[in-house]
Amino acid sequence: QFNILASNKPVYIDSTETPTDVELTAEPVYVIPLKRSNPTAKLIVKVIEDGSRTPIPTPDIKIINKTTGKVINLIGDDGGEATSQIFCNDEYEVVGSKEFYYDSTVVLTDYKIDCLSNGEVIVYVPLRKQQIVYLSPIFFNFDRDFIRSRDAKPTLDSLVDIMNAYPQLNIALVGNTDSRGPSTYNANLSRRRAQSAFNYLRNKNIAASRMTTDSRGEDELANDCDDTIKCLESDHQYNRRVEVIPQNPTAVPGLIFNKLPHSKYVKLNIVSDRK
C-alpha cells in the first residue's frame, strides 16, 4: 500500500491518496484529482459621483456573486464606502444606487491579480446624477378660479412647451385653496381651479387623454396657515394653487419629472393681477 501526496500547486488544495497495489497498477497512469482552491480577499467598494468623483454618502450597494448567485446588500458610510469579502476565483458584479442618481453596475474582470497577491480589491462605482424637471404650480387670486395673466399664463405656457417636447408625459392637475372660508365651498373652488387649468391646456391642443383633474380643497396646505394661525396674505397665496403632478415621472429616458416642492415656492415669481 502506498501514500501519495500531490501538492505544491498554489491554486489547488493538497490531496492525499492511499491506493492499493491493484488500484495503482490497474492503469498505465494513476490519476490524482485536485480541487481548485478559492482564496478570499477584502473587497472595498467606493461609490462616487460620475465626473467629479465626489463620494456619495450612504449609497445602497449590492455585491452579486455570479458564480454562486449569492447577493450581499450593504449601505455605504458617509464617505460612500463599504467592505465585504470575495472569493478570488468567482465572478462578481457590484451595483451602486442612490436616490436622484442612476444605478450603475461594475463587472469585476481584471481584479484577480490584486485579489491573489494583495488580498485586497478596490472598486469604484460611478453614479450619474438624474436630471430632474420640476413642474411649477399655477396660482390663483383669493376666491377666484380664473387663469391670471401675470404669472399663471406664463407657467401654463411653459407647461405646454414641456408637454409638446415630451409627448410621453401625462399629468394630474390638483386644485387647492387656502384655509379661509367653509371647507365645502373650498372643495368646490379647488375643483373649479383644476378645471380652469385643464381647459387652458386643452385650448393649447394638449390631449385630454394626457390629463386628469383632482381637488384637495383646503386639506393639503403648502404651509402652516390653517384656521388656527394668522398669516400674511403672501403666505395664504402659496396655498391657492393647482399642483401639476406627473403621472409617469420616468417616462422619458434620462429625465425625472416631479412636482415642485413646497419649499421652493418662495423662489417663484408669484404676481397677482390685482392692483
N, C-alpha and C positions, 0 to 999 in steps of 0.2 A: 504493500500500500504506500502511496506517495502523497505528500502535501505540496501543493504547487501554489505559490503566491504570485499574482500578477499585480504590479504596481508601477510607481514612478511615472504616472501619466497625470498631470495636474488637473485635467478637466474630467477625469474619471475617478470613480470610487474603487479602492483596492478590493480585490476579490480573492478568496482562498478556496481552492477546490481540493477534495480528497477522493480522487478516483481509485477504483480497484484496478488490479492488473488487467482484467478483462476490458474494463472501460477505457483504460489508457491505450490498449493495443488494438481496440476494435476498428479504429480508422487510422489511415496514414497520418492524419493531422488531428491533434486534440484541441478542441476549441474551448476557450475560457471567455464567456460573455462578461463584459464590463458595463456597469451602469454609469451613465454620464453624470458627473456631479453638477450641482446647481448652486454655486456660491451666491451669497447675498451682498447687497450694498445699500448704503443710505441714499435715498432719493430726496433732493431738495428742490422744491417747486417754487418758483418766483413768478407771480402774476404781475405784469406791468402794463402800462398804457402804451398802445402802439404809437410809435413816433417819438414821443417824449421820453419813453422808458421810465416814467414815474411809477413807483409801486402803487398798486391799487389795494387799499385796506380791506380786510376781511372778505376776500373773494371766496366763492364756492369752487372747490377743486375736486375733480373726480379722476382717480387713477384706475385704469382698466387694464387688467392682465388679459391680453388677447389669447394667450396660450391656455389659461385655465378658465377664463370667463369671470374671474373674481373681480369685484368692483369695490374700491375703497373711497368713501366720501369724506372729505376734510373741509375745514374752514380755515383759511389763511389768517395770519395775525395782522396787526396794524401795518406791517410792512409788506403785506401781500405774500407772505412766505409760509410754507408748511412742509413737513418732512414725513417720510414713510420709508418702508423697507421694500426693496425689489429683489427679484431673482435675476441674476445676470444673464441667464440663458433663455429667459422668457421674453415675449414681445409685449410692448406696452403702448397705450395711448394715454395722454394726460389732457383733460378738458378743464378749462377755466371759464368761469361765468360770474357776472356781477350785474346788478340792476343798472340800466342805462348804458350797458355795453353789449356788444355782440359776443356770443360764445365763441371760443377758439379751441381747436384741438391740435395738439402737437404729438406726432408719432415718433416714438423713440427708435431711432435707427442706428446711428453711429455712437452708441453710448457704451458698448461692451468693453472697449479698451479701458475707459475710466472706471467702469464697474469692476473689472477684474484686477486692475493694477492699483487704483487709488482707493477702492472701496467706497467711493462717493460719486454721485452723478448729480449735476446741477442742470435744471431745465427751466428755461424762460418761456412763459406763455403770454404773448402779447394780445391784449384785447382792444378792439376798435370801438370808440365811443359812438353810440347811436345818435343820429340826427333827429331831434325832436321838433315837431311842428306844433306849436300851441295855437289853439283856435280861441279867439277872443270872444267874450260875451257881447251882447247887444244891450245897451242901457236905455231906460225909459224915464219920462217925467213922472212925477207923482200923480197917481190915479189916472194914468193915460196908457193907451196901448198903441199909439201911432209911432211910426218909424221916424225919429227925428233926424234932421238933415245934417247937423254939425258933427255928430260922432257915429250914430247908428248906421247911416247910409254908407259912409266910407268903410266901416267894419264889415258890413254885409257885402259890399262890392269886393273887398279883399277876399271874403269867403267864396264869392262866385269865382274869382280867379283861381283859388286853390282847388275848388271842385271841378273846374274845367281842366286844370292841369293834371289832376289825378282822378280820372273817372271811376276808379275802383272805390273811392271813399264814399261811405254813407254816414249820415249824421242823425242825431236826435236833437231837436230844439226844445229845451226845457224851460218853461216860464216860471218866474219867481217874482215875489213882491217884497216890500219892506213890511215891518210888523204893525204898522198903523192901519186902523180900520178893522171891521169884522173879518174873521177868518174865512167865513163862507164867501164873502164878497171878494176877498183876496184870491181865493181859489179860482173863481171865475175870471178875475182880472189876469191872473197868470196864464190861464188858457188862451185868453184873447191875445196876450203878448206873443205867445208861442205861435199862434196862428198868423199874426201880422208878419213875423219873421219868415214863416213858411210862404206866405203869399208873395212877399217881396222876392224871395229866391225863385219861386215859380215864374214870376214875371220876367226874371232874368234867364229863363229857359233851363233851370235846374230841374231835372226829372223828379216828379213827386215820389217815385219809387225809391229814390235815394234818401228820402227824408221822412222822419216821424216827428210827431209833436207830443209833448207831455207837459204836466204842470205840477208845481210843488206848493203854490200859494206862498205862505209865509213860513213854511216848515223847514226850509233849508237856507237859513240866512248865511251870508258870506262873512259876517262878523257877529259881535255880541249884542247888537242893537235890537233886543227883543222888547216886550212891553214893560219890562222892569227897569230898563235903563234909558236915561235921557241922552240922546245922541245928537250930534250935529247933522244938519241936512246933508252934508257931503258924505257922512257915514251911512245914512239911510240910502243914499244914491247907489252905493255898491250893491244893495240888495234888490233894487228894481232892475231886473235883468232877464235876458234869455240866455241860458248857457248853451254852447254848441259842443255836443259830446260825440266824439267819433264812435261809430258802432263797430268798425273793423280797423282798429288803430294800426295794425301791422299789414294792411292790405298792399302797401307799396314797398317793395324791397328797398332797404336802406333808409327808410323813414319810419318814425313812430309819431302818430298823431295823438294829441292829448288836449283835453280842455285846459284852459288857462287856470292855474291855481289861484285861489282867492288871495293868497299872499302877494301876488303880482299885480293886483288891481290898482294899487297905489301908483304904479308906473304908467298907467293908461292915461290917454288924453280924453277925459270924460267932460263933455261940454253940453249943457242943456240948451235947448232952443229958446228958453225963456230969457227975457232981458233982465 
